[in-house]
Amino acid sequence: MKSRIVIILAILSVLFFFGTISSYSSAMRQKAGRDKEMAARLQLEEKMNKFSQERSALEERVKAKEKEAEEAKAALEESKRFLAQEQLANQGLRDELQKVTKK
């Protein structure tokens, strides 16, 4: 009777031992999976931050180029006005010159 109890306890101990090892193995796999997922998430977050910084820098460059374009456009308009005034002045001088040469 005692030997049966010892054998049953030994079998149960072996079963619990293998159950514990199986549980430990499963927990290690889950931990490794979580660690992999966290590493992937951190990597993606770093990429997102990098892209966000690059986007901000590009937006600033675009704003600077737009400002330059507006300034160039204003300078062009001023040059066109000046050219139109000069052309009018030249036309007036040509008209006067033609009047003087006709007389």
C-alpha positions in Angstrom: 0.0 0.0 0.0 2.8 2.4 0.9 4.6 1.5 -2.3 1.6 2.3 -4.4 1.3 5.7 -2.7 5.0 6.3 -3.3 4.6 5.3 -7.0 1.5 7.5 -7.4 3.3 10.4 -5.8 6.4 9.8 -7.9 4.2 9.7 -11.1 2.4 12.9 -10.0 5.7 14.6 -9.2 7.0 13.7 -12.6 3.8 15.0 -14.3 3.9 18.2 -12.3 7.6 18.5 -13.1 6.9 18.2 -16.9 3.9 20.5 -16.5 6.1 23.1 -14.9 8.8 22.7 -17.6 6.1 23.0 -20.3 4.7 26.1 -18.6 8.1 27.7 -18.3 8.9 26.9 -21.9 5.6 28.5 -23.0 6.2 31.5 -20.8 9.7 32.0 -22.4 8.2 31.8 -25.9 5.6 34.4 -25.0 8.2 36.6 -23.5 10.4 36.3 -26.6 7.4 37.1 -28.8 6.6 40.2 -26.6 10.2 41.3 -26.8 10.2 41.0 -30.6 7.0 42.9 -30.8 8.3 45.7 -28.6 11.5 45.9 -30.6 9.5 46.2 -33.8 7.2 48.8 -32.3 10.2 50.8 -31.1 11.8 50.6 -34.5 8.6 51.8 -36.2 8.2 54.6 -33.7 11.7 55.7 -34.3 11.1 55.7 -38.1 7.9 57.7 -37.6 9.7 60.3 -35.5 12.5 60.5 -38.1 9.9 60.9 -40.9 8.1 63.5 -38.8 11.3 65.5 -38.3 12.1 65.2 -42.0 8.6 66.3 -42.9 8.9 69.4 -40.6 12.2 70.3 -42.2 10.8 69.9 -45.7 7.7 72.0 -44.8 10.1 74.8 -43.5 12.1 74.6 -46.8 8.8 74.8 -48.8 7.7 77.9 -46.9 11.1 79.5 -47.4 11.0 78.7 -51.2 7.4 80.1 -51.4 8.6 83.3 -49.7 11.5 83.5 -52.2 9.1 82.9 -55.0 6.7 85.7 -53.7 9.7 88.1 -53.4 10.9 87.2 -56.9 7.4 87.7 -58.2 7.1 91.1 -56.6 10.5 92.0 -58.0 9.4 90.9 -61.5 6.2 92.9 -61.2 8.3 96.0 -60.2 10.6 95.4 -63.1 7.7 95.1 -65.5 6.2 98.4 -64.2 9.6 100.1 -64.5 10.0 98.7 -68.0 6.5 99.9 -69.0 7.3 103.4 -67.7 10.6 103.4 -69.6 8.9 102.2 -72.8 6.3 105.0 -72.4 9.1 107.5 -71.9 11.0 106.1 -74.9 7.8 106.3 -77.0 7.3 109.9 -76.0 10.9 110.7 -76.9 10.5 108.9 -80.3 7.3 110.9 -81.0 9.1 114.2 -80.1 12.1 113.1 -82.2 9.8 112.4 -85.2 8.1 115.7 -84.7 11.4 117.5 -84.7 12.8 115.6 -87.7 9.6 116.3 -89.7 9.8 120.0 -89.1 
